[in-house]
Amino acid sequence: DYLFSTKKKCCAKYLCDDMIAAPPAPTSTTTTTTPATTTTTTTPATTTTTTTPATTTSSTVPVTVAPIPALDKYWFPDVHGVGNKCILDNTYDDFMARPNYRSDYLFSTKKKCCAKYLCDDMIAAPPAPTSTTTTTTPATTTTTTTPATTTTTTTPATTTSSTVPVTVAP
């Protein structure tokens, strides 16, 4: 199914880049809990008790993520170029690497890519035009009679063909 009534329905199936929410940036959260404490101070005239409640503090900071490693090089159709060709590079469109497209767009060899996308340089040229002339000579029988003898000579039928290239005007 390639025709949809809305972009949303199409992108639900084919995962359009502008319809996918970006994942949240990675963060790290540190939580520190300080237990409650009770301090009692006694002097000859008074006793004072001080209680400090437990506290919990959290801090969240962005995490630096290692850069994404270079993409592997594959043969893929040059959908932005002129003509039909496959190129070996890692500059293929992101959608080509998605699981539901990968086998249709990324190939291990040029031959496999061009088998699917009919690369201009991989299509065999049509044979050059030729002209064939065929001549058939029928069988003949010749009878020669002299007063003393009669001679009959039979020549079998022959067919000859010749094929020559034809020059086609540009």
Residue pairs with C-beta under 8 A, 6 or more apart in sequence:
1 13
4 10
4 13
7 16
7 19
8 19
10 16
11 18
11 19
14 95
14 100
15 95
15 98
15 100
17 94
17 95
25 62
25 63
26 62
26 63
26 65
27 60
27 61
27 62
27 63
28 60
28 61
28 62
28 63
29 58
29 59
29 60
30 58
30 59
30 60
30 61
31 56
31 57
31 58
32 56
32 57
32 58
33 54
33 55
33 56
34 54
34 55
34 56
35 54
36 51
36 52
36 53
36 54
37 51
37 52
38 49
38 50
38 51
38 52
39 49
39 50
39 51
39 52
40 47
40 48
40 49
40 50
41 47
41 48
41 49
41 50
42 48
70 90
71 90
71 92
71 97
72 90
73 88
73 89
73 90
74 88
74 89
74 90
74 92
74 106
74 107
74 108
75 86
75 87
75 88
75 106
75 107
75 108
75 109
75 110
75 112
75 113
76 86
76 87
76 89
76 92
76 96
76 105
76 106
76 107
76 113
77 84
77 85
77 86
77 105
77 113
77 116
77 117
78 85
78 86
78 87
79 93
81 87
83 120
84 117
84 118
84 119
84 120
85 119
85 120
85 121
86 107
86 110
86 113
86 114
86 117
86 119
88 110
92 105
92 106
95 101
95 105
96 102
96 105
96 106
97 106
104 116
107 113
107 116
110 119
110 122
111 122
113 119
114 121
114 122
128 165
128 166
129 165
129 166
129 168
130 163
130 164
130 165
130 166
131 163
131 164
131 166
132 161
132 162
132 163
133 161
133 162
133 164
134 159
134 160
134 161
135 159
135 160
135 161
136 157
136 158
136 159
137 157
137 158
137 159
138 157
139 154
139 155
139 156
139 157
140 154
140 155
141 152
141 153
141 154
141 155
142 152
142 153
142 154
142 155
143 150
143 151
143 152
143 153
144 150
144 151
144 152
144 153
145 151
